Amino acid sequence: MEFDSEILSILEKVKQGDPDSSFDYAWAEGRKLYLKGRYFELHEVFEFQWKKETGSRKYLLHGWIQLAISLNKVFKKPNIRGSKMQAEKSKEKFIKLSETGELSLNGEIQIAGIISYLETLLNLFESEESWDLEQIKKLSLPEMQENVKELFSSSVFPAS
């Protein structure tokens, strides 16, 4: 897939440096893409960062990568089976994240909201071959926290 120069520039910046130095940038740029409905591009940006991560930050990014692909398969390139599969995998990652003990109270609330959204979404898949697309489109998308560090306890990000 070919990307525009804006995405290529973001990907290049995310590739550079260690995970701690690029995480905030990747998150901020990914969030902008999410808010614009550019789910596939969000997935690419987070995938570049995800490859450098470990632990709970990796679960967070992986959950969002799979959620973004699911949303892309709902809103951009309809694919019932693919969207459902990615939503199921995303839910698994967010559940694992919630079990790490590394989330702040705010993080626990945010991640519970994402899991709830995914459960509602998955209930609107009638089978592998059909979905209630009109109801899916009416769902409010999960919030993506602006300051990602507020999702975690202080041990997840090193002091600056």
Secondary structure, DSSP 8 states (H G I E B T S, - for coil): ----HHHHHHHHHHHSS-HHHHHHHHHHHHHHHHHTT-HHHHHHHHHHHHTT--HHHHHHHHHHHHHHHHHHHHHTS--HHHHHHHHHHHHHHHHHHHTSS-B-HHHHHHHHHHHHHHHHHHHTB-SSS-B-HHHHHHS------SSGGGGB-TTSS---
